Amino acid sequence: MEKYNTEIEKHMQRFYLTLPEDEKRRYAAIETLKFRHGGKKYICDLLGCDYQTLMTGLNELKNNIPFDSTRIRKLGGGRKCVLDEQPDINKAFLKIMEKNIAGSPMNEKIKWTNLTRGQIAEKLSKKGFKVSVTVVAQLLKKNHFKRRKAFKTVAGGPSKNRDEPFQKIARLKKEYQSKGNPVLSMDTKKKELIGNFYQNGQLLTTEKINVNDHDLASLADGIAIPHGIYALVLNLGYLTIGTSHD
């Protein structure tokens, strides 16, 4: 997903802080709509917007709900931030994390913890702080901890045994074929949602093609799971399109 550059992100963050609450969530919602995939998480992380608040903003845009200036919260209104009420909580949080943190040997900026939010909240509670998993989430964000997934980008090194399993498969395949036994190649692909969804590819058309802005299962007519069987000796294949993994 292509993101904004750093300078634009800083302008967006400063502008976001000047807005009243209802305009904040709608501004975040509008920015989310500019991205096909991953926009919600990106905008929430960038602006510090709660996910449920963002969804409220999206719902208001979808249903054309008018702005109600009479409901804008006055300056200083609402609940006080727990982090401000307990100034020593961040120091205690970092102390707990010291013994439960690991780093990447490839990048000193990357750190992670083996504790869940509930476990961190429990440890802080034992130290006398009033916390919940929501407060812990704020502490994690303040100290730059984020949920991330691994990407398969690091190539493995050479292995002297790498060719052995493929050579064995080739030998067995040749042996079975010489005796007239069937050799089958079977494969299944990931499921695809059936409906008005975006797919890679192009075609000639005289009009613009509009599809759903999100690939939600609730918008689909069903799912399709392709499964193929190919008989090498007969040079015949059979493809089924199922609706379940069974």
MOLIN-V972670 format. One record per pair of residues at least 12 apart in sequence whose C-alpha atoms are under 10 Angstrom apart, sorted by the first residue. I is the first residue (numbers start at 1). J is the second residue. D is the distance in Angstrom with one decimal. If there is no record, write none. Layout:
((I:J:D) (I:J:D))
//
This chain:
((1:35:7.8) (1:36:8.2) (1:37:6.9) (1:38:7.0) (1:39:8.3) (1:42:9.5) (2:35:8.5) (2:37:9.8) (2:38:9.9) (2:39:9.8) (3:35:8.9) (3:39:9.1) (3:42:8.2) (3:43:9.7) (9:43:9.8) (9:46:7.3) (9:47:8.7) (10:46:9.0) (10:47:9.5) (12:27:9.8) (12:28:9.7) (12:31:9.9) (12:46:8.6) (12:47:7.6) (13:46:7.2) (13:47:5.7) (13:48:8.6) (14:47:9.1) (15:27:9.9) (15:47:9.7) (16:28:8.3) (16:47:7.0) (16:48:9.5) (16:49:9.7) (17:47:8.6) (17:48:9.8) (20:69:9.3) (20:71:10.0) (20:72:6.5) (20:73:7.6) (20:74:9.0) (20:75:9.4) (21:53:9.6) (21:71:9.3) (21:72:6.6) (21:73:7.3) (21:74:9.9) (22:53:9.4) (22:56:9.5) (22:57:7.8) (22:60:9.7) (22:67:7.6) (22:68:8.4) (22:69:8.6) (22:71:8.5) (22:72:7.0) (22:73:9.2) (23:57:8.6) (23:67:8.3) (23:69:9.8) (23:72:9.3) (24:47:9.2) (24:49:8.3) (24:53:9.2) (24:54:8.8) (24:57:8.4) (25:47:10.0) (25:49:7.6) (25:50:8.9) (25:51:9.7) (25:52:9.6) (25:53:6.1) (25:54:5.4) (25:55:8.3) (25:56:7.3) (25:57:4.9) (25:58:8.0) (25:60:9.3) (26:53:9.1) (26:54:7.5) (26:55:9.4) (26:56:8.3) (26:57:4.6) (26:58:6.8) (26:59:9.2) (26:60:7.6) (26:61:7.2) (26:67:9.8) (27:54:9.1) (27:57:8.0) (27:58:9.5) (27:61:10.0) (28:40:8.6) (28:43:6.6) (28:44:7.7) (28:46:9.6) (28:47:7.6) (28:48:9.8) (28:49:7.6) (28:53:9.1) (28:54:6.4) (28:55:9.5) (28:57:7.5) (28:58:8.5) (29:43:8.5) (29:44:9.6) (29:53:9.2) (29:54:5.8) (29:55:7.4) (29:56:8.5) (29:57:5.5) (29:58:5.1) (29:59:8.8) (29:60:9.1) (29:61:7.8) (30:43:9.9) (30:54:9.6) (30:57:8.4) (30:58:7.6) (30:61:8.2) (31:43:7.1) (32:44:8.9) (32:54:8.7) (32:58:8.6) (33:58:8.6) (33:213:8.0) (33:214:9.4) (34:213:9.6) (35:213:8.8) (35:214:9.6) (36:198:9.5) (36:212:9.7) (36:213:6.5) (36:214:6.9) (36:215:9.1) (37:213:8.9) (37:214:7.5) (37:215:8.7) (40:54:7.7) (40:55:8.8) (41:54:9.8) (45:141:8.8) (45:146:8.9) (48:138:9.7) (48:141:8.9) (81:135:9.0) (81:138:9.9) (82:129:9.7) (82:130:8.1) (82:131:7.9) (82:132:9.9) (82:134:10.0) (82:135:7.1) (82:138:9.5) (83:130:9.8) (83:131:9.3) (83:135:7.6) (83:136:9.8) (83:138:8.3) (83:139:8.1) (85:130:9.8) (86:129:7.5) (86:130:8.3) (86:131:9.8) (88:129:9.0) (89:124:7.9) (89:127:9.4) (89:128:9.5) (89:129:6.9) (89:130:9.1) (89:131:9.2) (89:135:9.9) (89:136:9.9) (89:139:8.7) (90:124:9.9) (90:136:9.7) (90:138:10.0) (90:139:6.8) (90:140:9.6) (90:142:8.9) (90:143:8.9) (92:123:9.5) (92:124:7.2) (92:127:8.1) (92:129:9.1) (93:120:7.9) (93:121:9.2) (93:123:8.8) (93:124:7.0) (93:136:8.6) (93:139:7.5) (93:140:8.9) (93:143:9.7) (94:139:9.2) (94:140:9.7) (94:143:8.6) (96:115:9.8) (96:120:7.7) (96:123:7.6) (96:124:8.1) (97:112:9.4) (97:113:7.3) (97:114:9.3) (97:115:8.5) (97:120:8.4) (98:113:9.3) (99:113:9.2) (99:114:9.9) (100:112:8.6) (100:113:5.7) (100:114:6.2) (100:115:6.9) (100:120:9.9) (101:113:4.5) (101:114:6.8) (101:115:8.5) (102:114:8.1) (110:144:9.7) (110:145:9.0) (111:144:9.2) (111:145:7.6) (111:146:9.6) (112:145:7.2) (112:146:8.6) (112:147:9.3) (112:148:9.7) (113:145:8.7) (116:133:9.1) (116:136:9.5) (117:132:8.5) (117:133:5.5) (117:134:8.4) (117:135:9.1) (117:136:6.0) (117:137:7.0) (117:139:10.0) (117:140:8.8) (118:131:9.9) (118:132:7.7) (118:133:5.8) (118:134:9.6) (118:136:8.2) (118:137:9.9) (119:133:8.9) (119:136:9.7) (120:132:9.2) (120:133:8.1) (120:136:6.9) (120:137:9.8) (120:140:10.0) (121:133:6.1) (121:134:9.1) (121:135:8.1) (121:136:6.2) (121:137:9.6) (124:136:9.1) (173:232:9.3) (173:233:10.0) (176:233:9.6) (177:232:8.5) (177:233:6.6) (178:233:9.6) (180:233:8.0) (181:233:8.3) (182:231:6.8) (182:232:7.5) (182:233:6.6) (182:234:8.3) (183:230:8.4) (183:231:5.9) (183:232:5.8) (183:233:6.7) (183:234:9.1) (184:229:6.6) (184:230:5.6) (184:231:4.7) (184:232:6.2) (184:233:8.5) (184:234:9.8) (184:236:9.9) (184:237:9.4) (185:228:8.1) (185:229:5.8) (185:230:5.1) (185:231:6.5) (185:232:7.3) (185:237:9.1) (186:227:7.5) (186:228:5.7) (186:229:4.6) (186:230:6.4) (186:231:8.9) (186:237:9.6) (186:238:9.7) (186:239:9.8) (187:226:8.6) (187:227:5.9) (187:228:5.5) (187:229:6.8) (187:230:8.9) (187:239:9.7) (188:225:7.4) (188:226:5.8) (188:227:4.3) (188:228:6.2) (188:229:9.0) (188:239:9.6) (188:240:9.6) (188:241:9.8) (188:245:9.5) (189:224:9.6) (189:225:6.6) (189:226:5.7) (189:227:6.6) (189:228:8.8) (190:224:8.7) (190:225:6.4) (190:226:7.6) (190:227:9.4) (190:245:9.9) (191:223:6.4) (191:224:5.5) (191:225:4.5) (191:226:7.3) (191:227:10.0) (191:241:9.7) (191:242:9.2) (191:243:8.5) (191:244:8.7) (191:245:8.9) (192:217:9.9) (192:220:9.7) (192:222:8.7) (192:223:5.6) (192:224:5.2) (192:225:6.5) (192:226:8.7) (192:243:9.7) (193:215:7.8) (193:216:8.5) (193:217:6.9) (193:218:9.8) (193:219:8.9) (193:220:5.9) (193:221:7.6) (193:222:6.1) (193:223:4.6) (193:224:6.4) (193:225:9.0) (194:217:9.0) (194:219:9.0) (194:220:5.5) (194:221:5.5) (194:222:5.3) (194:223:5.4) (194:224:6.7) (195:211:9.0) (195:212:8.9) (195:215:9.4) (195:217:9.6) (195:219:7.4) (195:220:5.1) (195:221:5.7) (195:222:7.6) (195:223:8.9) (196:210:8.3) (196:211:5.3) (196:212:6.0) (196:213:9.6) (196:215:9.0) (196:219:8.3) (196:220:7.6) (196:221:9.0) (197:210:8.9) (197:211:5.3) (197:212:5.5) (197:213:7.9) (197:214:7.8) (197:215:6.3) (197:216:9.1) (197:219:9.0) (197:220:8.4) (198:210:8.7) (198:211:6.0) (198:212:7.2) (198:213:8.2) (198:214:8.7) (198:215:7.8) (199:211:9.4) (222:243:7.3) (222:244:9.8) (223:241:9.4) (223:242:8.1) (223:243:5.6) (223:244:7.7) (224:240:9.6) (224:241:5.9) (224:242:5.7) (224:243:5.1) (224:244:7.7) (224:245:9.6) (225:240:8.1) (225:241:5.4) (225:242:5.0) (225:243:5.9) (225:244:6.8) (225:245:7.2) (225:246:9.9) (226:239:7.0) (226:240:5.8) (226:241:4.5) (226:242:6.3) (226:243:8.8) (226:244:9.9) (226:245:9.7) (227:239:5.8) (227:240:5.3) (227:241:6.4) (227:242:7.5) (227:245:9.5) (228:240:6.3) (228:241:8.7))
//
